[in-house]
Amino acid sequence: MKKKILLSVLTAFTFYTCNTPENKSESETNIKDPISEHIDTSISPGKDFFLFANNNWFKQHPIPSSEKSNGIFRTIQDTINESIKKICENSANDDKAPKGSNKQKIGDFYFSGMDTVSIEKNGISALAEELNKINAVKSIPELTNAVTHLYSIDVPCMFGFGVTRDDKNSAKYIVYLGQNRLGLPERDYYFNTDARTTNIRNEYVKHIKNIFQLMGADEKTAEENSKSIMKLETTIAKTNRKMEDLRDPYKNYNKMSVEQVGKLTPSINWNQTLLNFGLKNIDSIVVGQPEVISALETNLKKTNLTDWKAYLKWTLVNRYANYANKKMEYEHFHFYSTILDGVKEQKPRWKKIVENTDGSLGELIGQVYVDEYLPKGTKEKLLEIGNNIREVYAGHIKTLDWMSDVTKQKALSKLNKIVMKVGYPDKWKDLSSIEISRSNYLQNVINVGKWEYNYMLSKYGNPVDPTEWDMYPQTYNAYYNPASNEIVVPACNIIVPGFEGRMPDDAILYGIIGGSTFGHEITHGFDDQGSLYDENGNLKDWWTKEDREKFVSKTKLIVDQFNNYVVLDSLHIKGANTQGENIADLGGVIMGYEAFKKTKQGQSDEKIGGYTPDQRYFLAYAYAWMVNTTDASLAKQVMSNEHAPAPFRVNGPLSDIPEFYKAFDIKPGDNMYRADNIRVKIW
């Protein structure tokens, strides 16, 4: 099993020691090529390149009824899940694992999640003490005390709170206050009047009522609670900023003293509240959205305690309903997966618990995954690809025709200082204090939440740890952190599905690992948000005024481009909200292409699967986003996510690239064609 899972990793791993397509043996020439097999030749590449490149795969692999999407992410995640399942089962079956060991915690967590008999017996008893504390609230000070206690078990409510890097002094941590997420994914869900959103609101009220009835409330009380909670959340949402308004870090950085925050909400004793959170000697707080904290004062005075208590109980149970008994779990699934994402049925139990175990104890699972499921040298090979992309990026910055030399030097310095964390961390987090047992799944999840909260609090007053990761090596994703000027690319990103037992050609590796991963994440350091942070991760204007104005005019073009894309019915992409990801996609695919052109395959004209090297590169980039999604989930993504849907992450940036036009003979009149004067070129 281990060897089978590793095949796709090992093939990519051998890329730099044997990277020419000419090295293939005669028997390999008859092996199927997934890139060309996915192509739907009934669709013109000039009409819809995303479907041209991927639709044949979509025809053969419909979205499973237990999923909201299907494609390359699901394929890779299934492979990873098989590895994690093996880790979980081996740990659960090891009756000699010492208490407190990684194996004991992984095994007992997984076992408790699979033990549906105990889960039914326990119900939500693990929340009983918390619910009693909420019921006992008789004043606003007691209400805020209840809120701070809920935070300690990883239940954010009423307002946003956390300990985070100080945007203007990235070497220190600071306390943050601001808006908090509500029960619906984003504020517009509370106000949009289209039929789709209106139906979701109606279903949400029903869902809240059903949860309260499952908690034991009578129908009348449950209905009253659902209406009062919807009213309160709608009132809170009115002052919450839209996602696109949260993209400006300057507008969302308002440093205040504790006394100044107290003037915004006189009903809350913030000195005492901070002590209740577990923090002492706080001299300043960053308030992200002061109007939200001010509105809290009004809401505390106008909303009666009964409604506030119902809201706290709802927030608590909603946070943990997915880990409770069957009826509670299904009700949570019905609204958040079926109504919001169009998922028709639940996943097999083992898959759900594997993913939940990984989500809760991924730091422990990652250590086993690295030791047993990855080849040695993965870090080094990923770094080679990343550094090749960085080298190309430097060349681009040096030759920009719109940036002055003084800003170029600072941009090059920032690029050079980007830290590349690849593969897996050098130091693992200490999860020894987490208590995990076989007897109570919900309590295990709560215990992990407590650890997460305490870990966050422990950062305050201590030096920033430059080795920290916010992803696991088995997480198929990557990120750029502007506060530390670093990119993180977990080890499993090296997996290329469909190339089991053999080596992908350079076009594939550079299209997927180079362009859509390293190129994309590096570009985040220079998108509309990342470009506001200097080489040391501080929010600081390092541009000349003229250069910034030119940059903004270029980003406006990409905002306009994506605003015009229609996803469903009359639902358009939010160009302002998605611009950072769109800028990163465009920069990434260009940098990946130019790095690929330096390889032997990139400089040759040999066809593979009937396609030239350049064509294969762009096809590989489309493969990197080969994702088919339910209509409901697409609508949710547009309304609440900063990423454009997959088809537009392919067609959008490629329609701005002349080399793509040449490779597939894109001409005026084609859907993919954009006139020279509106094509976006930034980095």
C-alpha positions as CSV (number, residue, x, y, z in Angstrom):
1,M,0.0,0.0,0.0
2,K,2.8,2.4,0.9
3,K,4.6,1.8,-2.3
4,K,1.5,2.3,-4.4
5,I,0.7,5.6,-2.7
6,L,4.2,6.8,-3.2
7,L,4.5,6.2,-6.9
8,S,3.2,9.6,-8.0
9,V,5.5,11.3,-5.5
10,L,8.5,9.4,-6.5
11,T,8.0,10.1,-10.2
12,A,8.0,13.8,-9.6
13,F,10.9,13.5,-7.2
14,T,13.2,12.0,-9.9
15,F,12.6,15.0,-12.2
16,Y,15.9,16.8,-11.7
17,T,18.1,13.8,-12.1
18,C,16.5,12.6,-15.3
19,N,14.3,15.3,-16.8
20,T,14.3,14.8,-20.5
21,P,11.4,13.2,-22.4
22,E,14.0,11.6,-24.7
23,N,15.0,9.3,-21.9
24,K,11.7,7.3,-22.1
25,S,12.1,3.7,-23.1
26,E,10.3,2.4,-26.2
27,S,7.7,0.6,-24.0
28,E,6.8,3.9,-22.3
29,T,5.8,5.5,-25.5
30,N,2.5,3.5,-25.5
31,I,1.6,4.6,-21.9
32,K,-1.5,6.6,-21.7
33,D,-1.0,10.4,-21.3
34,P,-3.5,11.9,-18.8
35,I,-3.0,15.4,-20.2
36,S,-4.2,14.5,-23.7
37,E,-6.8,12.0,-22.5
38,H,-8.6,14.8,-20.5
39,I,-9.1,16.9,-23.6
40,D,-12.5,17.3,-25.2
41,T,-11.8,18.0,-28.8
42,S,-15.4,18.9,-29.5
43,I,-14.7,22.2,-27.7
44,S,-12.5,24.8,-29.2
45,P,-9.6,26.0,-27.1
46,G,-10.5,29.5,-28.1
47,K,-14.0,29.1,-26.9
48,D,-13.4,27.7,-23.4
49,F,-9.9,26.4,-22.7
50,F,-10.8,25.1,-19.2
51,L,-13.4,22.7,-20.7
52,F,-11.2,21.9,-23.8
53,A,-8.4,20.8,-21.4
54,N,-10.5,19.0,-18.8
55,N,-14.0,18.1,-20.0
56,N,-13.3,14.6,-21.1
57,W,-12.3,13.8,-17.5
58,F,-15.5,15.5,-16.2
59,K,-17.6,13.4,-18.5
60,Q,-16.1,10.2,-17.1
61,H,-16.0,11.4,-13.4
62,P,-19.3,13.1,-12.3
63,I,-19.3,14.7,-8.9
64,P,-20.0,12.1,-6.3
65,S,-23.2,12.6,-4.3
66,S,-21.2,12.9,-1.1
67,E,-19.0,15.7,-2.5
68,K,-19.4,19.3,-3.6
69,S,-16.8,19.0,-6.3
70,N,-14.6,16.5,-8.1
71,G,-11.3,16.9,-9.9
72,I,-7.6,17.0,-9.2
73,F,-8.0,18.2,-5.6
74,R,-10.4,15.4,-4.8
75,T,-8.2,12.8,-6.5
76,I,-5.1,13.9,-4.5
77,Q,-7.1,14.2,-1.3
78,D,-8.4,10.6,-1.8
79,T,-4.8,9.4,-2.1
80,I,-3.7,11.3,1.0
81,N,-6.8,10.0,2.9
82,E,-5.8,6.5,2.2
83,S,-2.4,7.2,3.8
84,I,-4.0,8.9,6.8
85,K,-6.5,6.1,7.1
86,K,-3.6,3.6,7.4
87,I,-1.9,5.8,10.0
88,C,-5.2,6.1,12.0
89,E,-6.0,2.4,11.8
90,N,-2.5,1.2,12.7
91,S,-2.6,3.6,15.7
92,A,-6.0,2.5,16.8
93,N,-5.0,-1.1,16.7
94,D,-1.8,-0.6,18.7
95,D,-2.9,-1.5,22.2
96,K,0.6,-1.0,23.5
97,A,0.9,2.6,22.6
98,P,1.9,4.5,25.8
99,K,-0.7,7.0,27.1
100,G,0.1,10.5,25.8
101,S,2.1,9.2,22.9
102,N,1.3,10.4,19.3
103,K,0.0,6.9,18.4
104,Q,-2.3,6.8,21.4
105,K,-3.8,10.2,20.6
106,I,-4.2,9.5,16.9
107,G,-5.6,6.0,17.5
108,D,-8.0,7.0,20.3
109,F,-9.3,10.1,18.4
110,Y,-10.0,8.0,15.3
111,F,-11.6,5.2,17.4
112,S,-13.8,7.6,19.2
113,G,-15.0,9.1,15.9
114,M,-15.8,5.6,14.6
115,D,-17.6,4.6,17.8
116,T,-21.1,5.7,16.9
117,V,-22.6,3.7,19.8
118,S,-20.8,5.9,22.3
119,I,-21.4,9.0,20.3
120,E,-25.2,8.4,20.4
121,K,-25.0,7.6,24.1
122,N,-23.0,10.8,24.9
123,G,-25.1,13.1,22.7
124,I,-24.1,16.7,23.6
125,S,-23.4,16.0,27.2
126,A,-19.9,17.4,26.8
127,L,-21.6,20.8,26.3
128,A,-23.9,20.6,29.3
129,E,-21.7,22.5,31.7
130,E,-21.2,25.3,29.1
131,L,-25.0,25.5,28.4
132,N,-25.7,25.7,32.1
133,K,-23.2,28.6,32.4
134,I,-25.0,30.5,29.7
135,N,-28.4,29.8,31.3
136,A,-27.1,31.3,34.5
137,V,-26.2,34.7,32.9
138,K,-28.2,37.5,34.6
139,S,-26.3,40.7,33.5
140,I,-24.1,42.2,30.7
141,P,-20.9,41.6,32.7
142,E,-21.9,38.0,33.1
143,L,-22.7,37.8,29.5
144,T,-19.2,39.0,28.4
145,N,-17.7,36.6,30.9
146,A,-19.6,33.8,29.1
147,V,-18.3,35.0,25.8
148,T,-14.7,34.9,27.0
149,H,-15.2,31.4,28.4
150,L,-16.7,30.2,25.0
151,Y,-13.6,31.5,23.3
152,S,-11.5,29.3,25.6
153,I,-13.1,26.3,24.1
154,D,-12.7,27.6,20.5
155,V,-16.2,29.1,20.1
156,P,-15.7,32.7,18.8
157,C,-18.8,34.8,19.2
158,M,-20.2,38.3,19.6
159,F,-17.0,40.0,18.4
160,G,-13.7,38.9,16.8
161,F,-10.7,38.4,19.2
162,G,-7.3,36.9,18.8
163,V,-3.5,37.3,19.3
164,T,-1.8,37.9,16.0
165,R,1.3,39.4,14.4
166,D,1.4,43.1,14.6
167,D,1.1,44.3,11.0
168,K,3.3,47.3,11.6
169,N,5.8,45.5,13.8
170,S,6.0,41.9,12.6
171,A,8.5,40.8,15.2
172,K,5.8,41.2,17.9
173,Y,2.3,39.8,18.7
174,I,-0.6,42.1,19.5
175,V,-4.2,41.7,20.6
176,Y,-6.8,42.0,17.9
177,L,-10.5,42.9,18.1
178,G,-13.0,43.2,15.2
179,Q,-15.9,41.6,13.4
180,N,-16.6,38.0,13.8
181,R,-18.1,35.4,11.5
182,L,-21.8,34.7,11.8
183,G,-23.8,31.6,11.1
184,L,-24.1,32.4,7.4
185,P,-20.9,32.4,5.4
186,E,-20.8,36.2,4.6
187,R,-22.7,39.4,5.4
188,D,-24.4,39.6,2.0
189,Y,-26.3,36.4,2.8
190,Y,-28.3,38.5,5.3
191,F,-29.3,41.2,2.8
192,N,-29.3,40.0,-0.9
193,T,-32.8,39.7,-2.2
194,D,-32.3,37.2,-5.1
195,A,-34.3,33.9,-4.9
196,R,-31.2,31.8,-4.1
197,T,-30.1,33.8,-1.1
198,T,-33.6,34.3,0.2
199,N,-34.1,30.6,0.2
200,I,-30.9,30.1,2.1
201,R,-32.0,32.6,4.8
202,N,-35.3,30.8,5.1
203,E,-33.6,27.4,5.4
204,Y,-31.1,28.9,8.0
205,V,-34.0,29.9,10.3
206,K,-35.5,26.4,10.0
207,H,-32.1,24.9,10.7
208,I,-31.7,27.0,13.9
209,K,-35.1,25.9,15.0
210,N,-34.3,22.3,14.4
211,I,-31.1,22.4,16.3
212,F,-32.9,24.0,19.3
213,Q,-35.5,21.2,19.2
214,L,-32.8,18.6,19.1
215,M,-31.3,20.3,22.2
216,G,-34.6,19.7,24.0
217,A,-36.5,23.0,23.5
218,D,-40.2,22.8,22.7
219,E,-41.3,23.9,19.2
220,K,-42.5,27.4,20.3
221,T,-39.3,28.2,22.2
222,A,-37.2,26.9,19.3
223,E,-39.1,29.0,16.8
224,E,-38.8,32.1,18.9
225,N,-35.1,31.5,19.4
226,S,-34.5,31.0,15.6
227,K,-36.3,34.3,14.8
228,S,-34.5,36.3,17.5
229,I,-31.1,34.9,16.5
230,M,-31.7,35.7,12.8
231,K,-32.7,39.2,13.8
232,L,-29.6,39.7,16.0
233,E,-27.2,38.3,13.4
234,T,-28.8,40.5,10.8
235,T,-28.3,43.6,13.0
236,I,-24.6,42.6,13.6
237,A,-24.1,41.9,9.9
238,K,-25.2,45.5,9.0
239,T,-22.0,46.9,10.4
240,N,-19.7,44.1,9.3
241,R,-17.5,45.1,6.4
242,K,-17.8,43.2,3.1
243,M,-15.0,40.9,2.1
244,E,-13.6,43.3,-0.5
245,D,-13.5,46.0,2.2
246,L,-11.4,43.7,4.4
247,R,-8.6,43.6,1.8
248,D,-7.1,47.0,2.8
249,P,-4.8,46.3,5.7
250,Y,-4.4,50.0,6.4
251,K,-8.1,50.6,6.9
252,N,-8.3,47.5,9.0
253,Y,-5.5,48.6,11.3
254,N,-6.6,50.9,14.1
255,K,-4.3,50.8,17.0
256,M,-5.9,51.9,20.3
257,S,-5.3,51.8,24.0
258,V,-7.6,49.7,26.2
259,E,-9.2,52.9,27.5
260,Q,-10.0,54.0,23.9
261,V,-11.6,50.7,23.2
262,G,-13.6,51.1,26.4
263,K,-15.0,54.4,25.1
264,L,-16.4,52.5,22.1
265,T,-18.2,50.1,24.4
266,P,-18.7,51.5,27.9
267,S,-20.9,48.5,28.9
268,I,-17.8,46.2,28.6
269,N,-15.0,46.4,31.2
270,W,-12.2,45.6,28.7
271,N,-9.5,45.4,31.4
272,Q,-11.5,42.6,33.2
273,T,-12.5,41.0,29.9
274,L,-8.8,40.8,28.8
275,L,-8.0,39.2,32.1
276,N,-10.8,36.7,31.6
277,F,-9.3,35.9,28.2
278,G,-6.1,35.1,30.0
279,L,-4.1,38.2,29.1
280,K,-2.3,40.6,31.5
281,N,-0.7,44.0,31.1
282,I,-2.2,44.8,27.7
283,D,-1.1,48.3,26.5
284,S,-2.6,48.4,23.1
285,I,-5.1,46.7,20.8
286,V,-5.5,46.7,17.1
287,V,-9.2,47.2,16.3
288,G,-9.9,46.0,12.8
289,Q,-13.3,47.6,12.4
290,P,-14.1,50.2,15.1
291,E,-17.7,50.6,13.8
292,V,-18.4,47.0,14.7
293,I,-17.1,47.4,18.2
294,S,-19.2,50.6,18.6
295,A,-22.3,48.9,17.3
296,L,-21.8,46.2,19.9
297,E,-22.6,48.8,22.6
298,T,-25.9,49.6,20.9
299,N,-26.7,45.9,20.5
300,L,-25.9,45.2,24.1
301,K,-28.4,47.8,25.2
302,K,-31.2,47.1,22.7
303,T,-31.1,43.3,22.7
304,N,-32.5,41.6,25.8
305,L,-30.4,39.0,27.7
306,T,-32.8,36.2,26.8
307,D,-32.0,36.7,23.1
308,W,-28.3,37.1,23.7
309,K,-28.3,33.8,25.7
310,A,-30.1,32.0,22.9
311,Y,-27.4,33.4,20.5
312,L,-24.6,32.1,22.6
313,K,-26.2,28.7,23.0
314,W,-26.7,28.5,19.2
315,T,-23.1,29.5,18.5
316,L,-21.8,26.9,20.9
317,V,-23.9,24.0,19.6
318,N,-23.4,25.1,16.0
319,R,-19.7,24.9,16.5
320,Y,-19.8,21.3,17.7
321,A,-22.9,19.9,16.1
322,N,-20.9,18.1,13.4
323,Y,-19.3,15.9,16.1
324,A,-22.4,15.1,18.1
325,N,-25.1,12.4,17.8
326,K,-26.6,11.3,14.5
327,K,-29.6,13.6,14.4
328,M,-27.5,16.7,15.3
329,E,-24.8,15.8,12.9
330,Y,-27.2,15.2,10.1
331,E,-29.1,18.5,10.7
332,H,-25.7,20.3,10.5
333,F,-24.8,18.5,7.3
334,H,-28.2,19.2,5.8
335,F,-27.9,23.0,6.0
336,Y,-24.1,23.5,5.6
337,S,-23.5,20.9,3.0
338,T,-26.8,20.2,1.2
339,I,-28.4,23.7,1.2
340,L,-25.1,25.7,0.9
341,D,-23.0,23.3,-1.2
342,G,-25.5,21.0,-3.0
343,V,-24.1,17.8,-1.5
344,K,-26.7,15.1,-1.6
345,E,-25.4,12.6,0.9
346,Q,-22.8,12.3,3.7
347,K,-19.4,10.8,3.1
348,P,-18.6,7.3,4.3
349,R,-18.0,7.4,8.0
350,W,-14.3,6.4,7.8
351,K,-13.5,9.2,5.3
352,K,-15.2,11.8,7.4
353,I,-13.4,10.7,10.6
354,V,-10.1,10.4,8.8
355,E,-10.4,14.0,7.6
356,N,-11.6,15.2,11.1
357,T,-8.7,13.4,12.8
358,D,-6.3,15.0,10.3
359,G,-7.9,18.4,10.9
360,S,-7.6,18.0,14.7
361,L,-4.3,16.2,15.1
362,G,-2.6,16.9,11.7
363,E,0.6,17.9,13.5
364,L,0.9,14.4,14.9
365,I,-0.2,12.6,11.7
366,G,2.2,14.7,9.7
367,Q,5.2,13.3,11.6
368,V,4.2,9.8,10.6
369,Y,3.3,10.8,7.1
370,V,6.7,12.3,6.5
371,D,8.6,9.3,7.9
372,E,6.6,6.6,6.2
373,Y,5.0,8.1,3.1
374,L,7.5,10.5,1.6
375,P,10.8,9.9,-0.2
376,K,13.9,11.5,1.2
377,G,14.9,14.7,-0.5
378,T,11.4,16.0,-1.1
379,K,12.3,19.3,0.5
380,E,15.4,19.8,-1.7
381,K,13.6,19.1,-4.9
382,L,10.7,21.4,-4.1
383,L,13.2,24.1,-3.2
384,E,14.9,23.7,-6.6
385,I,11.7,24.4,-8.4
386,G,10.9,27.3,-6.2
387,N,14.3,28.9,-6.6
388,N,14.0,28.6,-10.4
389,I,10.7,30.5,-10.3
390,R,12.3,33.1,-8.0
391,E,15.1,33.6,-10.5
392,V,12.7,34.2,-13.3
393,Y,10.7,36.6,-11.1
394,A,13.9,38.7,-10.5
395,G,14.4,39.0,-14.2
396,H,10.9,40.2,-14.7
397,I,11.2,42.9,-12.0
398,K,14.5,44.2,-13.5
399,T,12.8,44.7,-16.9
400,L,9.5,46.2,-15.8
401,D,8.7,49.2,-17.9
402,W,6.3,50.8,-15.4
403,M,8.4,50.7,-12.2
404,S,11.2,53.1,-11.2
405,D,14.6,51.8,-10.3
406,V,14.3,52.8,-6.7
407,T,11.2,50.7,-6.2
408,K,12.7,47.9,-8.3
409,Q,15.6,47.6,-5.9
410,K,13.2,47.3,-2.9
411,A,11.1,44.8,-4.8
412,L,14.1,42.7,-5.6
413,S,15.2,42.8,-2.0
414,K,11.8,41.6,-0.9
415,L,11.8,38.8,-3.4
416,N,15.3,37.7,-2.3
417,K,14.2,37.6,1.3
418,I,11.1,35.5,0.7
419,V,11.5,32.5,3.0
420,M,10.6,29.2,1.3
421,K,9.3,26.7,3.8
422,V,8.7,23.5,1.8
423,G,8.0,19.8,2.5
424,Y,7.5,19.8,6.3
425,P,8.5,21.8,9.3
426,D,11.9,21.4,11.0
427,K,10.2,21.7,14.4
428,W,6.8,20.2,15.3
429,K,4.3,21.8,17.7
430,D,4.0,20.3,21.1
431,L,0.6,18.7,21.5
432,S,1.5,16.8,24.7
433,S,-1.0,18.7,26.8
434,I,-4.0,17.6,24.7
435,E,-6.1,14.9,26.5
436,I,-7.6,12.3,24.1
437,S,-9.6,9.3,25.1
438,R,-11.5,6.5,23.3
439,S,-14.7,7.2,25.2
440,N,-16.0,10.7,24.0
441,Y,-15.5,12.0,20.5
442,L,-17.1,15.4,21.1
443,Q,-15.0,15.9,24.2
444,N,-11.9,15.1,22.2
445,V,-12.7,17.8,19.6
446,I,-13.4,20.3,22.4
447,N,-10.0,19.4,24.0
448,V,-8.3,20.1,20.7
449,G,-10.1,23.5,20.6
450,K,-8.9,24.3,24.1
451,W,-5.3,23.6,23.0
452,E,-5.6,25.8,19.9
453,Y,-6.9,28.7,22.1
454,N,-4.1,28.3,24.7
455,Y,-1.5,28.0,22.0
456,M,-2.7,31.3,20.5
457,L,-2.6,33.0,23.9
458,S,0.8,31.7,24.7
459,K,2.3,33.7,21.9
460,Y,1.5,37.1,23.5
461,G,4.6,38.6,25.0
462,N,6.9,36.0,23.4
463,P,9.2,36.3,20.4
464,V,7.7,35.4,17.0
465,D,8.7,31.8,16.1
466,P,10.1,31.9,12.5
467,T,9.8,28.1,12.1
468,E,6.1,27.9,12.7
469,W,3.9,26.4,10.0
470,D,0.1,26.9,9.6
471,M,-0.3,23.8,7.4
472,Y,0.5,20.2,7.6
473,P,2.8,18.3,5.2
474,Q,-0.2,16.2,4.1
475,T,-2.3,19.3,3.2
476,Y,-2.7,19.8,-0.5
477,N,-2.5,23.5,-0.5
478,A,0.0,26.3,0.0
479,Y,0.1,29.9,1.3
480,Y,2.0,33.2,1.4
481,N,2.2,35.0,4.7
482,P,2.9,38.8,4.2
483,A,3.7,39.3,7.9
484,S,6.7,36.9,7.7
485,N,7.3,37.3,3.9
486,E,7.3,33.5,3.5
487,I,5.7,30.9,1.3
488,V,4.7,27.5,2.7
489,V,4.4,24.6,0.3
490,P,3.6,21.2,2.0
491,A,5.3,18.1,0.8
492,C,2.2,16.5,-0.8
493,N,2.1,19.3,-3.5
494,I,4.6,17.2,-5.4
495,I,2.0,14.6,-6.2
496,V,0.9,14.6,-9.8
497,P,-2.1,12.2,-10.4
498,G,-2.1,10.1,-13.5
499,F,1.7,9.7,-13.7
500,E,2.0,6.7,-11.4
501,G,5.1,4.6,-12.0
502,R,6.8,7.1,-14.3
503,M,8.1,10.6,-14.5
504,P,6.0,13.6,-15.6
505,D,7.6,15.7,-18.2
506,D,8.9,19.2,-17.4
507,A,5.8,20.9,-18.8
508,I,3.6,19.1,-16.3
509,L,5.8,19.8,-13.3
510,Y,6.3,23.5,-14.2
511,G,2.6,24.0,-15.0
512,I,1.4,22.5,-11.7
513,I,4.2,22.8,-9.2
514,G,6.0,25.8,-10.8
515,G,3.1,28.0,-12.1
516,S,0.1,27.3,-10.0
517,T,2.0,26.7,-6.7
518,F,5.4,28.5,-6.3
519,G,4.7,31.1,-8.9
520,H,1.3,31.8,-7.5
521,E,2.5,32.1,-3.9
522,I,5.5,34.3,-4.7
523,T,3.2,36.6,-6.6
524,H,1.1,37.0,-3.5
525,G,4.0,39.0,-2.1
526,F,3.3,41.5,-4.8
527,D,-0.5,41.4,-5.1
528,D,-2.9,44.2,-4.0
529,Q,-2.4,43.2,-0.3
530,G,1.1,41.6,-0.2
531,S,2.7,44.6,-2.0
532,L,1.8,46.8,1.0
533,Y,4.2,44.9,3.2
534,D,8.0,45.4,3.1
535,E,10.7,42.8,3.0
536,N,10.5,42.3,6.7
537,G,6.8,41.7,6.8
538,N,5.8,45.2,8.1
539,L,2.9,47.2,6.7
540,K,4.9,50.0,5.2
541,D,4.8,51.9,2.0
542,W,8.0,51.1,0.1
543,W,6.8,52.3,-3.2
544,T,7.2,55.7,-4.9
545,K,3.8,57.5,-5.3
546,E,4.0,57.3,-9.1
547,D,4.8,53.6,-9.1
548,R,1.9,52.8,-6.7
549,E,-0.5,54.7,-8.9
550,K,0.7,52.7,-12.0
551,F,0.3,49.5,-10.1
552,V,-3.2,50.3,-9.0
553,S,-4.2,51.2,-12.5
554,K,-3.0,47.8,-13.6
555,T,-4.8,46.0,-10.8
556,K,-8.0,47.8,-11.8
557,L,-7.8,46.1,-15.2
558,I,-7.9,42.7,-13.6
559,V,-10.8,43.7,-11.3
560,D,-12.7,44.9,-14.4
561,Q,-11.8,41.7,-16.2
562,F,-13.2,39.4,-13.5
563,N,-16.2,41.6,-12.8
564,N,-17.4,40.7,-16.3
565,Y,-17.3,36.9,-15.8
566,V,-20.7,35.4,-15.1
567,V,-20.7,32.2,-13.0
568,L,-24.4,31.3,-12.7
569,D,-27.5,33.1,-14.0
570,S,-26.7,36.7,-13.3
571,L,-24.1,36.0,-10.6
572,H,-20.8,37.7,-11.4
573,I,-17.4,37.2,-9.9
574,K,-16.5,39.9,-7.4
575,G,-13.4,41.3,-9.1
576,A,-12.4,43.5,-6.1
577,N,-12.7,40.6,-3.7
578,T,-10.8,38.1,-5.9
579,Q,-8.1,40.4,-7.3
580,G,-5.3,39.1,-5.0
581,E,-5.8,35.5,-6.2
582,N,-6.3,36.6,-9.8
583,I,-3.0,38.6,-9.7
584,A,-1.3,35.6,-8.2
585,D,-2.7,33.3,-10.8
586,L,-1.6,35.6,-13.7
587,G,1.9,36.1,-12.2
588,G,2.3,32.4,-11.4
589,V,1.4,31.0,-14.8
590,I,3.8,33.5,-16.5
591,M,6.7,32.8,-14.2
592,G,6.1,29.0,-14.4
593,Y,6.1,29.3,-18.2
594,E,9.3,31.2,-18.4
595,A,11.1,28.8,-16.0
596,F,9.8,25.9,-18.1
597,K,11.3,27.5,-21.2
598,K,14.7,27.2,-19.7
599,T,14.4,23.4,-19.6
600,K,15.4,21.0,-22.4
601,Q,11.8,20.2,-23.1
602,G,10.8,23.9,-23.1
603,Q,13.5,24.6,-25.7
604,S,12.6,21.7,-27.9
605,D,9.7,21.2,-30.4
606,E,9.0,17.5,-29.6
607,K,5.4,16.6,-29.2
608,I,4.0,14.4,-26.4
609,G,0.5,13.1,-26.7
610,G,0.2,15.1,-29.9
611,Y,0.9,18.5,-28.3
612,T,3.9,20.8,-28.4
613,P,5.9,21.7,-25.2
614,D,4.2,25.1,-25.0
615,Q,0.7,23.5,-25.4
616,R,1.5,20.9,-22.8
617,Y,2.5,23.6,-20.3
618,F,-0.8,25.5,-20.6
619,L,-2.7,22.2,-20.6
620,A,-0.9,21.3,-17.4
621,Y,-1.8,24.6,-15.9
622,A,-5.5,23.9,-16.7
623,Y,-5.0,20.4,-15.1
624,A,-3.8,22.1,-11.9
625,W,-7.4,23.6,-11.6
626,M,-9.3,20.7,-13.0
627,V,-12.3,21.0,-10.6
628,N,-16.0,20.6,-11.4
629,T,-18.3,22.1,-8.7
630,T,-22.0,21.9,-7.9
631,D,-24.0,25.0,-8.7
632,A,-24.8,25.6,-5.1
633,S,-21.2,25.5,-4.1
634,L,-20.2,27.8,-7.0
635,A,-22.7,30.4,-5.8
636,K,-21.4,30.1,-2.2
637,Q,-17.8,30.5,-3.4
638,V,-18.6,33.7,-5.4
639,M,-20.4,35.2,-2.3
640,S,-18.0,34.2,0.4
641,N,-14.5,33.3,-1.0
642,E,-11.6,35.3,-2.3
643,H,-10.8,32.7,-5.0
644,A,-12.6,32.8,-8.3
645,P,-14.1,29.4,-9.4
646,A,-11.7,27.1,-11.1
647,P,-12.8,27.7,-14.8
648,F,-12.0,31.4,-14.4
649,R,-8.6,30.7,-12.7
650,V,-7.7,29.1,-16.0
651,N,-9.5,31.1,-18.7
652,G,-8.9,34.4,-16.9
653,P,-5.1,34.6,-16.7
654,L,-4.5,32.6,-19.9
655,S,-6.5,35.1,-21.9
656,D,-4.0,37.8,-20.9
657,I,-0.9,35.8,-22.1
658,P,0.4,36.3,-25.7
659,E,2.3,33.0,-25.6
660,F,-1.0,31.1,-24.9
661,Y,-2.5,32.8,-27.9
662,K,0.3,31.7,-30.1
663,A,0.3,28.1,-28.7
664,F,-3.4,27.6,-29.5
665,D,-3.9,30.0,-32.3
666,I,-6.4,32.3,-30.4
667,K,-7.8,34.9,-32.8
668,P,-10.2,37.9,-32.6
669,G,-13.7,36.7,-32.2
670,D,-12.8,33.8,-29.9
671,N,-14.2,33.8,-26.4
672,M,-10.6,33.6,-25.0
673,Y,-9.4,36.6,-27.0
674,R,-8.9,39.9,-25.3
675,A,-7.8,43.0,-27.2
676,D,-4.2,44.2,-26.5
677,N,-5.3,47.4,-24.7
678,I,-7.3,45.5,-22.0
679,R,-4.9,42.5,-21.5
680,V,-3.5,42.6,-18.0
681,K,0.2,42.6,-17.5
682,I,1.5,43.4,-14.0
683,W,4.5,41.4,-12.9
